[in-house]
Amino acid sequence: MTLTARISAHGGPDVIEWVEADLAPPGAGEVRMRSTAVGLNFIDTYHRRGIYPVALPSGLGIEGAGVIEAVGDGVSGFAVGQRICTFGPSLGAYCTARNIAASTMFATPDDISDEIAAAALLKACTTEFLVERCAKVQAGWPVLVHAAAGGVGLLLVQWLKSVGATVIGTVSTPAKAEAARTAGADHVILYTQEPVAPRVRELTGGRGVRVTFDGIGMATWEASLDSTGRRGLLVNYGNADAPVSGVNLGILAQKGSLYNTRPTLFDYYTEADERAAGVARVWDMIRSGTVSVTIGQRYALTDAAQAHRDLEGRKTTGSTVLLV
């Protein structure tokens, strides 16, 4: 028997329902994972709201950690009792147990807890590809990180500092400003108290930043454009507010021949070798202490709806896990 979150319609957190069902044995190429911790991510709210359409009814959640309870035919490299984790792409992590393709799993190292794996795997892999393979940030570059006290934001700040960038972060409250500074941000802007772009220009001697990391979307689009310097890169990697739409690409020329990309994790973690290399890099950054994972909130699995409300209400700091 497994308890699983389901949505039968798109909408607010109240559309999340819980159903009990018997779980069939894992099929060929699958393992059965008993969940211990589930990661909460903004992409979960996109699926729930229909920003990223999914066929209904649907499960929710893509990131989680747990233990293998059974192994299907044709699976090699995994065994019953082994600790594993995943960042998707299949939905359904909000559950007590499920069958999942072994090809989407990673072994959880002995020195990484299930909570840290569930809180960090997707966010840290996102950070890795954004900094090292998408923007290719170099030492000395000034960069802007929106929502610098969020789950990805805190990881971005730390990772960027490790490569020698000068980091400007935006946050909504003094408490979040302190969290961003503790993570290493050189400058923090409270966007609730002052406009972002003029302050960024002041901090960069009028030049603007080389890269802007924007996981907010439409609400920060104008500020991101105005903060990014000539021939700079604007990386839109999320839609915490709303997707950027209705844009005339000529604005990129008007703002200084800017580059703009809307990358997704799974286009950078496609091949087995790049997946393995990216995850290994993440574990090394965590175990070395270069990147510290902040779990700001813990909820019971069945309190997922409240976790969604708090995440969308910008009441959370760092990463959030749902505990089984």
DARA-V649071 format. One record per run of one state. SS is the DSSP state (a for helix, b for strand, c for the rest). FROM is the first residue (numbers start at 0). TO is the last residue. Records with the same first field share a line. If there is no record, write none. Layout:
# DARA-V649071
SS: FROM-TO + FROM-TO
This chain:
# DARA-V649071
c: 0-0 + 7-11 + 15-15 + 21-28 + 40-40 + 49-56 + 58-61 + 71-81 + 86-93 + 95-95 + 107-112 + 134-140 + 145-148 + 162-164 + 171-172 + 183-185 + 190-194 + 203-207 + 214-215 + 236-240 + 242-248 + 254-257 + 261-263 + 268-270 + 287-293 + 312-316 + 323-323
b: 1-6 + 16-20 + 29-39 + 57-57 + 62-70 + 82-85 + 94-94 + 96-100 + 104-106 + 141-144 + 149-149 + 165-170 + 186-189 + 208-213 + 216-216 + 227-235 + 241-241 + 258-260 + 294-299 + 317-322
a: 12-14 + 41-48 + 101-103 + 113-133 + 150-161 + 173-182 + 195-202 + 217-226 + 249-253 + 264-267 + 271-286 + 300-311
